[in-house]
């Protein structure tokens, strides 16, 4: 959550429903943000570039006035880094 109280990419709850889609047409992954992020972390670089995460609740993007329903690979990478950091912290 940002300082303004709005949910941003880094603050998306892990148990929120989401769908991981692939621009090359592979079967989507329907699950939670955590599950989709775990799959993204396992992807090879080419697959990561083609991955998108469709949200069930839109989030605010830093520096923009509007919210988004679709996360780009760089935003999913933020979630993957958060997941890794939380795993290391125990």
N, C-alpha and C positions, 0 to 999 in steps of 0.2 A: 504494500500500500504506500502511496506517495504521501508527502507532507500535507497535501491538500485533502487527504482522506479518501482519494479515489484509488480504486484497485488498478495497478499497473501490471505489466507482464511479470515482473519479479515477485509480485504478491498474489498470484493466482493460487487458490487453494488446491492442494494435491488431489482431493477427492472430487473435484468438479469434473463432470462428464465432458468428453471431447472425442473428436475423430481425427486420426492421423490419415491424411490423404497424400497420394503420390502423383505428381504431374505426369508420370509415364503410364498411369492407369493400373497400377498394382492394386490388390485388394486392400481396402481401407482397414485401419485398426480402430475399433470402437471400444473405448474404455475410459479410464480416468486420465487426468493430466499426468499423474505419476507414471502410469503404465505406458502412455504414449511417449513420454520423455525418456523412459528407460529404453524403449525400442529405438528412439532417435539416437541415443548415446551409442548403440550397437551398430548403427548404419555406417557404411563406408562413405567417404567424402562425396562421391557422385550421388548416392541415395540421399544424403543430407541436403544437397543442393535442390533436390526435387521434392522434398518433404514440406508439407504445410499442415498446420494444426487448426482445425475448425472448432471453435469454442461454443459452449451453450450459453455463456454469459459474456457480453463484450467487455473489453478492458480498454483503458486509456493508454495511448502511446505517449511517451515523453516528447514534449515539444509540439504536440498536435492538440487541436481543440476537439476533435472527434474521437469516437471509440472504434475499435475494430473487432470483428468476429473471426478473423483469420490471422494466424501468426506465421511470419516468414522464418526461414531457417536461422537467421541471426537471433531472432527472438526466442526460438525454441532452444538454441544453444545457451541462452541466459538461464533457462529453466534447467537444462542439463548440468550446468555449472553449479546451480543451487542444489540440485539433487546430490551431486558429488560432494559438495561442501558439507551438507547435512550428514551424509554417510560417514565422512571422515571425522566429524565432530561427535558421532556416536549417538 
